Amino acid sequence: KIRSIEGKDGSIGIRLAISVTDSRPEGMLDPCDIQKPPPTGGMPGFYDNRLINADGEAWVNELMENYINVLIIKENAAIYASVYNNTYVTEDAKGQWYTLNSFSLNIVPNSGAQKKYIYYLVDSDNLSLMPEGGMPGRYQRRNIADVVGASKVTLPSITNPKKPEELAPAGYSIDMKNPPTDGRDSRLIEGPNNAWLQDNVALGAGGTHRYRFDFDNEQYTRFFVYDPPSFTSLAKGSWYTVDNTFLRIFDDNGYVYDYLYTVSEDGNTYYHISFQSYEVGDFRLFEKVSASAVPSWVEPSSSANTFYQGASTYIPPSEDNIISIKRDKRLYKDVSNVLDYNSNLLYYNLKGKPLGKIKPRESGVYIVKSQKTGKVWKLLVK
């Protein structure tokens, strides 16, 4: 027998179920077997094919009732548009596309300026994305037929498409395994008399805590969450930026903290998407305010250590991210010989569903994680 309680707001989709036995509703996984998908990186180059939609599919952000953002990406064409009330379509960008560093999608129209969208592929079906200078959102891979208004968005027809590397900036190539560390995006530096603030109290976002980021100079930054009398350091130390998109902080505790970011055109709003394992793909909005106007702020002790919540999940584009194995009689004589000999390997499907130590035999792409080293690969079984 199973008793259930629906959430007060049914649209949230929360349900508490209590069973007198160990039975579960049909199709429900054992909660003890559910894990977040291991992070994976894209391939080097200018074509992150993880973003490509199947026929009849789109990335959809249901921003509010009767208003959706739709991103459709196919082999050579892409479009980003908004649909209001299943009637009004606003096309932000359409044309050919390329990617940079597996975190920047660029749509190139036939004429006019190209548009940049900064993204983090949380797993195969969930995407955190923000237009350059604009608000982040969470996008899901959806069937167009299941989303009211999505069918109003149509891909452009591309004749004589160029290769992605021809669309990208000439000579552009960054090795994110060894990125340049001399970048300091001046838009982030607000100076000692200002601060970047996300005030959850003023926003009515729930809770009584606030977030503060300070980039007082090119040498040092700090990031705090606080709810007096509690002040917790989330990251602090030296920092650098790559391509005015990627922020890395070397914390005093020896750990690395990574974020994707953008700044509004007027320079007064800073947005970021987090790579940190305790909040993968989460995003925040910071407004530039006078340091003296930060509510309830008490200067923390300079010796306060950063609370460690888990490492960055960022994996740079690499050929090492995928291993191809032919499916034949000798395939699984010892997969660990190919990946990491004597490792204790765990297997997942692309949605992050654990397959345990069962070595997949069906053709397809899987995720493999070494329990010994923590390293993650994609496994292509042909």
The 8 nearest C-alpha neighbors of each residue, nearest first, counted from 0:
[[1, 18, 19, 2, 20, 22, 17, 23],
 [0, 2, 18, 17, 3, 16, 19, 23],
 [3, 1, 17, 16, 18, 0, 4, 15],
 [2, 4, 16, 15, 17, 1, 5, 14],
 [3, 5, 15, 14, 16, 6, 2, 17],
 [4, 6, 14, 13, 7, 15, 3, 9],
 [7, 5, 13, 8, 9, 14, 4, 12],
 [8, 6, 9, 5, 13, 11, 10, 4],
 [9, 7, 6, 10, 11, 12, 5, 13],
 [8, 10, 11, 6, 12, 7, 5, 13],
 [9, 11, 12, 8, 13, 6, 7, 5],
 [12, 10, 9, 13, 8, 6, 7, 14],
 [11, 13, 10, 9, 14, 6, 8, 5],
 [14, 12, 6, 11, 5, 15, 9, 8],
 [13, 15, 5, 6, 4, 16, 12, 3],
 [14, 16, 4, 3, 5, 17, 13, 6],
 [15, 17, 3, 2, 14, 4, 18, 1],
 [18, 16, 2, 1, 3, 15, 19, 0],
 [19, 17, 1, 20, 0, 2, 21, 16],
 [18, 20, 0, 1, 17, 21, 22, 2],
 [21, 19, 18, 22, 0, 1, 23, 17],
 [20, 22, 23, 18, 19, 17, 29, 0],
 [23, 21, 20, 18, 24, 1, 19, 0],
 [22, 24, 27, 25, 21, 18, 29, 1],
 [25, 23, 27, 26, 22, 1, 28, 16],
 [24, 26, 27, 23, 28, 22, 29, 1],
 [25, 27, 24, 28, 23, 29, 22, 30],
 [28, 26, 25, 24, 23, 29, 30, 22],
 [29, 27, 30, 26, 32, 33, 23, 31],
 [28, 30, 31, 32, 27, 33, 23, 21],
 [31, 29, 33, 32, 28, 27, 34, 23],
 [30, 32, 29, 33, 34, 28, 353, 27],
 [33, 31, 30, 29, 34, 353, 28, 352],
 [34, 32, 30, 31, 352, 29, 353, 35],
 [35, 33, 36, 32, 351, 353, 352, 31],
 [34, 36, 351, 37, 33, 352, 38, 122],
 [37, 35, 351, 38, 34, 122, 350, 352],
 [36, 38, 35, 39, 351, 375, 366, 368],
 [39, 37, 312, 36, 40, 121, 314, 375],
 [40, 38, 314, 37, 375, 41, 376, 320],
 [41, 39, 314, 316, 315, 320, 42, 38],
 [42, 40, 316, 101, 47, 43, 317, 39],
 [41, 43, 316, 317, 318, 44, 47, 40],
 [44, 42, 316, 317, 318, 41, 45, 100],
 [43, 45, 46, 42, 99, 100, 164, 47],
 [44, 46, 98, 97, 99, 163, 164, 47],
 [47, 45, 98, 97, 48, 44, 163, 42],
 [46, 48, 49, 101, 41, 98, 50, 45],
 [49, 47, 50, 51, 46, 41, 74, 42],
 [48, 50, 47, 51, 123, 41, 120, 52],
 [51, 49, 48, 47, 52, 72, 120, 123],
 [50, 52, 72, 73, 48, 49, 53, 74],
 [53, 51, 72, 56, 73, 57, 50, 54],
 [52, 54, 56, 55, 51, 73, 57, 72],
 [53, 55, 56, 52, 73, 57, 142, 143],
 [54, 56, 143, 142, 53, 57, 144, 52],
 [55, 57, 142, 143, 53, 54, 52, 141],
 [58, 56, 71, 141, 140, 70, 52, 59],
 [57, 59, 140, 70, 139, 138, 69, 141],
 [60, 58, 69, 138, 139, 68, 57, 61],
 [59, 61, 138, 68, 62, 67, 137, 69],
 [62, 60, 67, 63, 59, 66, 68, 64],
 [61, 63, 67, 60, 66, 68, 64, 136],
 [64, 62, 66, 61, 65, 67, 60, 83],
 [63, 65, 66, 62, 61, 67, 84, 83],
 [64, 66, 84, 83, 63, 67, 85, 82],
 [67, 65, 83, 63, 64, 82, 62, 84],
 [68, 66, 61, 82, 62, 60, 81, 69],
 [67, 69, 81, 60, 59, 80, 82, 61],
 [70, 68, 59, 80, 79, 58, 81, 67],
 [69, 71, 79, 58, 78, 57, 59, 72],
 [72, 70, 57, 78, 77, 58, 52, 69],
 [73, 71, 77, 51, 52, 76, 70, 50],
 [72, 74, 51, 76, 75, 52, 77, 71],
 [73, 75, 76, 51, 72, 48, 77, 52],
 [74, 76, 95, 73, 160, 96, 77, 157],
 [77, 75, 95, 73, 94, 74, 72, 96],
 [76, 78, 72, 71, 93, 94, 95, 73],
 [77, 79, 93, 71, 92, 70, 154, 80],
 [78, 80, 70, 92, 91, 69, 90, 93],
 [81, 79, 90, 69, 91, 89, 68, 78],
 [80, 82, 68, 89, 67, 88, 69, 90],
 [81, 83, 88, 67, 87, 66, 85, 148],
 [84, 82, 66, 87, 85, 65, 86, 88],
 [83, 85, 65, 86, 66, 87, 82, 148],
 [86, 84, 148, 83, 82, 147, 87, 65],
 [87, 85, 84, 83, 88, 82, 148, 151],
 [86, 88, 83, 82, 85, 84, 89, 81],
 [89, 87, 82, 81, 90, 86, 83, 80],
 [90, 88, 81, 80, 91, 82, 87, 83],
 [89, 91, 80, 92, 79, 88, 81, 93],
 [92, 90, 80, 79, 89, 93, 81, 78],
 [93, 91, 79, 90, 78, 114, 106, 108],
 [94, 92, 78, 77, 108, 106, 79, 155],
 [93, 95, 108, 107, 76, 77, 106, 155],
 [96, 94, 76, 107, 75, 106, 77, 108],
 [97, 95, 106, 105, 107, 76, 77, 94],
 [96, 98, 163, 45, 105, 46, 104, 167],
 [99, 97, 104, 45, 103, 46, 105, 47],
 [98, 100, 103, 101, 45, 102, 104, 97],
 [99, 101, 102, 316, 103, 98, 175, 43],
 [102, 100, 99, 41, 47, 103, 98, 316],
 [101, 103, 118, 100, 117, 119, 99, 104],
 [102, 104, 117, 99, 98, 116, 118, 101],
 [105, 103, 98, 116, 115, 97, 117, 106],
 [104, 106, 115, 97, 96, 114, 98, 116],
 [107, 105, 96, 114, 113, 95, 94, 93],
 [106, 108, 113, 95, 94, 96, 105, 109],
 [109, 107, 94, 110, 93, 113, 111, 106],
 [108, 110, 94, 107, 111, 95, 93, 112],
 [111, 109, 108, 112, 107, 113, 94, 93],
 [110, 112, 108, 113, 109, 107, 114, 92],
 [111, 113, 114, 110, 108, 107, 106, 109],
 [112, 114, 107, 106, 108, 111, 105, 115],
 [115, 113, 106, 105, 92, 112, 116, 107],
 [114, 116, 105, 131, 104, 130, 106, 117],
 [117, 115, 130, 104, 129, 131, 103, 105],
 [118, 116, 103, 129, 128, 102, 130, 104],
 [119, 117, 128, 102, 127, 103, 116, 120],
 [118, 120, 127, 126, 121, 102, 280, 128],
 [119, 121, 126, 122, 125, 118, 127, 123],
 [122, 120, 125, 126, 119, 280, 279, 123],
 [123, 121, 125, 120, 124, 350, 36, 126],
 [122, 124, 350, 349, 125, 120, 121, 49],
 [125, 123, 140, 122, 139, 126, 350, 121],
 [126, 124, 139, 122, 121, 138, 123, 120],
 [125, 127, 120, 138, 121, 137, 119, 128],
 [128, 126, 137, 119, 118, 280, 136, 138],
 [127, 129, 118, 135, 117, 136, 126, 137],
 [130, 128, 135, 117, 116, 134, 133, 136],
 [131, 129, 116, 133, 115, 132, 117, 128],
 [130, 132, 133, 115, 116, 261, 129, 117],
 [131, 133, 263, 262, 261, 264, 130, 134],
 [134, 132, 130, 131, 129, 263, 135, 261],
 [133, 135, 129, 136, 270, 130, 132, 284],
 [136, 134, 129, 128, 282, 133, 127, 137],
 [135, 137, 128, 127, 129, 138, 134, 60],
 [138, 136, 127, 126, 60, 128, 139, 125],
 [137, 139, 60, 126, 59, 58, 125, 127],
 [140, 138, 125, 58, 59, 124, 141, 126],
 [139, 141, 58, 124, 57, 59, 125, 138],
 [142, 140, 57, 56, 139, 143, 58, 59],
 [141, 143, 56, 144, 145, 55, 57, 146],
 [144, 142, 56, 145, 146, 149, 55, 141],
 [143, 145, 142, 146, 150, 55, 147, 149],
 [146, 144, 143, 142, 147, 141, 149, 148],
 [147, 145, 143, 149, 144, 148, 142, 141],
 [148, 146, 149, 85, 145, 144, 150, 143],
 [149, 147, 85, 150, 151, 146, 82, 86],
 [148, 150, 151, 143, 146, 147, 152, 69],
 [149, 151, 152, 148, 143, 144, 153, 147],
 [152, 150, 149, 148, 153, 88, 82, 85],
 [153, 151, 150, 149, 80, 154, 88, 69],
 [154, 152, 151, 155, 150, 78, 71, 149],
 [153, 155, 78, 77, 156, 76, 152, 71],
 [156, 154, 157, 94, 153, 93, 76, 77],
 [155, 157, 154, 158, 76, 94, 75, 153],
 [158, 156, 160, 155, 159, 76, 75, 94],
 [159, 157, 160, 156, 161, 75, 155, 76],
 [158, 160, 161, 157, 162, 75, 156, 95],
 [161, 159, 158, 157, 75, 162, 95, 76],
 [162, 160, 165, 163, 159, 166, 95, 164],
 [161, 163, 165, 164, 160, 166, 97, 75],
 [164, 162, 97, 166, 165, 45, 167, 46],
 [163, 165, 167, 166, 162, 45, 97, 44],
 [166, 164, 162, 163, 167, 161, 169, 168],
 [167, 165, 163, 164, 168, 162, 97, 161],
 [166, 168, 164, 165, 169, 163, 97, 171],
 [169, 167, 171, 170, 166, 165, 164, 172],
 [170, 168, 171, 167, 165, 164, 166, 172],
 [169, 171, 168, 172, 167, 164, 173, 165],
 [170, 172, 168, 169, 173, 167, 99, 164],
 [171, 173, 170, 174, 44, 99, 100, 168],
 [174, 172, 175, 178, 171, 100, 179, 177],
 [173, 175, 176, 177, 178, 172, 315, 316],
 [174, 176, 178, 177, 315, 173, 316, 100],
 [175, 177, 174, 315, 178, 316, 317, 314],
 [178, 176, 175, 174, 179, 173, 180, 315],
 [179, 177, 175, 174, 176, 180, 173, 241],
 [180, 178, 181, 177, 182, 241, 173, 175],
 [179, 181, 239, 182, 178, 240, 241, 238],
 [180, 182, 179, 239, 183, 240, 241, 178],
 [183, 181, 240, 239, 180, 241, 184, 179],
 [184, 182, 239, 240, 185, 217, 181, 238],
 [183, 185, 186, 243, 187, 240, 182, 188],
 [184, 186, 187, 188, 183, 217, 189, 216],
 [187, 185, 184, 188, 266, 262, 189, 183],
 [188, 186, 185, 184, 189, 214, 269, 262],
 [187, 189, 214, 185, 186, 190, 215, 216],
 [188, 190, 193, 214, 187, 215, 194, 191],
 [191, 189, 215, 192, 188, 193, 216, 214],
 [190, 192, 215, 193, 189, 290, 194, 213],
 [191, 193, 290, 190, 289, 194, 291, 189],
 [194, 192, 289, 290, 288, 191, 189, 190],
 [195, 193, 290, 213, 288, 287, 289, 196],
 [194, 196, 287, 212, 285, 286, 211, 213],
 [197, 195, 211, 285, 286, 210, 198, 194],
 [198, 196, 285, 210, 209, 284, 199, 286],
 [199, 197, 209, 200, 201, 196, 202, 210],
 [198, 200, 202, 204, 209, 201, 203, 197],
 [199, 201, 203, 198, 202, 207, 204, 208],
 [200, 202, 198, 203, 199, 204, 197, 207],
 [203, 201, 199, 204, 200, 198, 205, 197],
 [204, 202, 200, 201, 205, 199, 206, 198],
 [203, 205, 199, 202, 200, 206, 201, 198],
 [206, 204, 203, 199, 207, 200, 202, 208],
 [205, 207, 208, 204, 200, 199, 203, 209],
 [206, 208, 200, 226, 199, 205, 209, 198],
 [207, 209, 226, 225, 206, 199, 224, 200],
 [208, 210, 198, 199, 225, 224, 197, 226],
 [211, 209, 224, 197, 223, 196, 225, 198],
 [210, 212, 196, 223, 195, 222, 224, 197],
 [213, 211, 222, 195, 221, 194, 196, 223],
 [214, 212, 221, 194, 220, 215, 195, 222],
 [215, 213, 220, 188, 216, 189, 187, 190],
 [214, 216, 190, 191, 213, 188, 189, 220],
 [215, 217, 214, 218, 188, 219, 190, 220],
 [218, 216, 219, 183, 215, 214, 188, 238],
 [217, 219, 237, 216, 238, 220, 236, 215],
 [218, 220, 237, 236, 217, 216, 238, 214],
 [221, 219, 214, 235, 213, 236, 237, 215],
 [220, 222, 235, 213, 234, 212, 236, 223],
 [221, 223, 212, 234, 233, 211, 232, 235],
 [224, 222, 232, 211, 233, 231, 210, 225],
 [225, 223, 210, 231, 209, 230, 211, 232],
 [226, 224, 230, 209, 208, 229, 231, 227],
 [225, 227, 208, 229, 228, 207, 230, 209],
 [228, 226, 229, 225, 230, 295, 296, 208],
 [227, 229, 226, 230, 225, 297, 295, 296],
 [230, 228, 227, 226, 225, 231, 224, 208],
 [229, 231, 225, 224, 226, 228, 227, 232],
 [232, 230, 224, 223, 225, 233, 229, 306],
 [231, 233, 223, 305, 234, 222, 306, 224],
 [232, 234, 223, 222, 305, 306, 231, 224],
 [235, 233, 222, 232, 221, 250, 305, 256],
 [236, 234, 221, 250, 220, 222, 251, 248],
 [235, 237, 250, 219, 249, 251, 220, 248],
 [238, 236, 219, 249, 218, 248, 220, 250],
 [239, 237, 248, 247, 249, 219, 236, 220],
 [238, 240, 183, 182, 247, 180, 246, 181],
 [239, 241, 246, 182, 245, 183, 243, 184],
 [242, 240, 245, 243, 244, 182, 246, 239],
 [241, 243, 244, 245, 240, 182, 184, 173],
 [244, 242, 241, 184, 240, 245, 261, 260],
 [243, 245, 242, 260, 259, 241, 261, 246],
 [246, 244, 259, 241, 240, 258, 243, 260],
 [247, 245, 240, 258, 257, 259, 239, 241],
 [248, 246, 257, 238, 239, 256, 240, 258],
 [247, 249, 238, 256, 255, 237, 250, 236],
 [250, 248, 255, 237, 236, 238, 254, 256],
 [249, 251, 236, 235, 252, 254, 253, 234],
 [250, 252, 253, 236, 235, 249, 254, 305],
 [253, 251, 250, 254, 305, 304, 249, 307],
 [252, 254, 251, 250, 249, 255, 236, 256],
 [255, 253, 250, 252, 249, 256, 310, 251],
 [254, 256, 249, 248, 250, 311, 257, 253],
 [255, 257, 248, 311, 247, 249, 275, 254],
 [258, 256, 247, 274, 246, 311, 248, 273],
 [259, 257, 273, 246, 272, 274, 245, 271],
 [258, 260, 245, 272, 271, 244, 246, 273],
 [261, 259, 271, 244, 270, 272, 245, 258],
 [260, 262, 132, 270, 131, 269, 244, 271],
 [263, 261, 269, 132, 268, 266, 270, 264],
 [264, 262, 132, 266, 268, 265, 133, 267],
 [263, 265, 266, 132, 262, 267, 268, 133],
 [264, 266, 263, 267, 268, 262, 132, 186],
 [267, 265, 263, 264, 268, 262, 186, 269],
 [266, 268, 287, 265, 286, 263, 269, 262],
 [269, 267, 286, 263, 285, 262, 266, 287],
 [268, 270, 262, 285, 284, 261, 286, 263],
 [271, 269, 284, 261, 260, 283, 285, 262],
 [270, 272, 260, 259, 282, 283, 258, 273],
 [273, 271, 282, 259, 258, 281, 280, 260],
 [272, 274, 258, 280, 275, 281, 279, 282],
 [273, 275, 279, 312, 311, 257, 258, 313],
 [276, 274, 311, 273, 279, 277, 278, 312],
 [275, 277, 279, 309, 278, 312, 311, 310],
 [276, 278, 275, 308, 279, 309, 310, 274],
 [279, 277, 281, 276, 275, 280, 273, 274],
 [280, 278, 274, 276, 275, 281, 273, 277],
 [279, 281, 273, 272, 127, 121, 274, 278],
 [282, 280, 278, 273, 279, 272, 283, 127],
 [281, 283, 272, 271, 273, 280, 135, 284],
 [282, 284, 271, 270, 285, 272, 281, 197],
 [283, 285, 270, 197, 269, 286, 271, 268],
 [286, 284, 197, 196, 269, 195, 268, 270],
 [285, 287, 268, 196, 195, 267, 288, 269],
 [288, 286, 195, 267, 194, 268, 196, 285],
 [289, 287, 194, 193, 286, 290, 195, 292],
 [288, 290, 193, 292, 291, 192, 194, 293],
 [291, 289, 193, 194, 192, 292, 293, 288],
 [290, 292, 289, 293, 192, 193, 288, 294],
 [291, 293, 289, 290, 294, 288, 296, 193],
 [292, 294, 290, 291, 296, 295, 289, 288],
 [295, 293, 296, 292, 291, 198, 209, 297],
 [296, 294, 297, 293, 227, 226, 292, 225],
 [297, 295, 294, 293, 298, 227, 225, 291],
 [298, 296, 299, 295, 227, 230, 228, 294],
 [297, 299, 296, 300, 301, 230, 295, 223],
 [300, 298, 297, 301, 230, 303, 302, 231],
 [299, 301, 302, 303, 298, 304, 297, 230],
 [300, 302, 303, 299, 304, 298, 232, 235],
 [301, 303, 300, 304, 299, 305, 251, 232],
 [304, 302, 300, 301, 305, 299, 232, 231],
 [305, 303, 302, 306, 232, 252, 251, 231],
 [304, 306, 232, 233, 307, 234, 303, 252],
 [305, 307, 232, 233, 304, 308, 231, 234],
 [306, 308, 309, 305, 233, 310, 254, 252],
 [309, 307, 277, 306, 310, 276, 275, 233],
 [310, 308, 276, 307, 277, 275, 311, 312],
 [309, 311, 276, 275, 312, 255, 308, 254],
 [310, 312, 275, 274, 313, 256, 276, 257],
 [313, 311, 274, 276, 275, 38, 314, 310],
 [314, 312, 311, 274, 315, 257, 38, 40],
 [313, 315, 40, 39, 312, 316, 38, 41],
 [314, 316, 175, 40, 176, 317, 313, 41],
 [317, 315, 42, 41, 43, 40, 100, 101],
 [316, 318, 319, 42, 43, 320, 315, 41],
 [317, 319, 320, 42, 321, 43, 316, 322],
 [318, 320, 317, 321, 322, 376, 42, 316],
 [321, 319, 376, 318, 317, 377, 40, 322],
 [322, 320, 377, 319, 376, 378, 318, 323],
 [321, 323, 378, 379, 377, 324, 320, 319],
 [322, 324, 379, 378, 380, 321, 325, 381],
 [325, 323, 380, 379, 381, 326, 322, 330],
 [326, 324, 381, 327, 380, 330, 323, 379],
 [325, 327, 381, 330, 380, 324, 328, 360],
 [328, 326, 330, 329, 325, 331, 381, 324],
 [327, 329, 330, 326, 331, 332, 325, 360],
 [328, 330, 332, 327, 331, 326, 333, 325],
 [331, 329, 327, 326, 328, 332, 325, 324],
 [332, 330, 333, 334, 329, 358, 328, 327],
 [331, 333, 329, 330, 334, 328, 336, 335],
 [332, 334, 331, 335, 336, 330, 337, 329],
 [335, 333, 331, 336, 337, 332, 338, 330],
 [334, 336, 340, 338, 339, 337, 333, 341],
 [337, 335, 340, 334, 333, 338, 339, 341],
 [338, 336, 335, 334, 339, 340, 333, 322],
 [339, 337, 335, 336, 340, 334, 322, 376],
 [338, 340, 335, 342, 336, 337, 341, 369],
 [339, 341, 335, 336, 342, 338, 337, 334],
 [342, 340, 335, 339, 343, 336, 371, 344],
 [343, 341, 340, 339, 371, 344, 369, 335],
 [342, 344, 370, 369, 371, 341, 345, 356],
 [345, 343, 369, 368, 342, 370, 356, 367],
 [344, 346, 356, 368, 355, 367, 369, 343],
 [345, 347, 367, 354, 355, 366, 356, 353],
 [348, 346, 353, 366, 354, 352, 351, 365],
 [347, 349, 365, 351, 350, 352, 366, 353],
 [348, 350, 351, 365, 123, 366, 347, 364],
 [351, 349, 348, 352, 123, 122, 36, 124],
 [350, 352, 36, 349, 348, 347, 353, 35],
 [353, 351, 347, 348, 350, 354, 33, 34],
 [354, 352, 347, 355, 351, 346, 32, 348],
 [353, 355, 347, 346, 357, 356, 352, 348],
 [356, 354, 345, 353, 357, 346, 347, 358],
 [355, 357, 345, 346, 358, 344, 354, 343],
 [358, 356, 355, 354, 359, 346, 345, 360],
 [357, 359, 356, 360, 346, 331, 354, 334],
 [360, 358, 361, 357, 346, 365, 380, 362],
 [361, 359, 358, 362, 326, 380, 331, 330],
 [360, 362, 359, 363, 380, 326, 381, 364],
 [361, 363, 380, 381, 360, 364, 326, 379],
 [364, 362, 380, 379, 361, 365, 381, 378],
 [363, 365, 379, 378, 380, 377, 366, 349],
 [366, 364, 378, 348, 377, 349, 347, 379],
 [365, 367, 377, 347, 346, 376, 378, 348],
 [366, 368, 346, 376, 345, 375, 377, 347],
 [369, 367, 375, 345, 344, 374, 370, 373],
 [368, 370, 344, 373, 371, 374, 372, 343],
 [371, 369, 343, 373, 372, 344, 368, 342],
 [370, 372, 369, 342, 373, 343, 344, 374],
 [371, 373, 374, 369, 370, 342, 368, 339],
 [372, 374, 369, 370, 371, 368, 375, 344],
 [373, 375, 372, 369, 368, 376, 370, 371],
 [376, 374, 368, 367, 373, 369, 39, 377],
 [377, 375, 320, 367, 321, 366, 378, 368],
 [376, 378, 321, 366, 365, 320, 367, 322],
 [377, 379, 365, 322, 364, 321, 366, 323],
 [380, 378, 364, 323, 363, 322, 324, 381],
 [379, 381, 362, 363, 324, 326, 325, 364],
 [380, 325, 362, 326, 379, 324, 363, 323]]
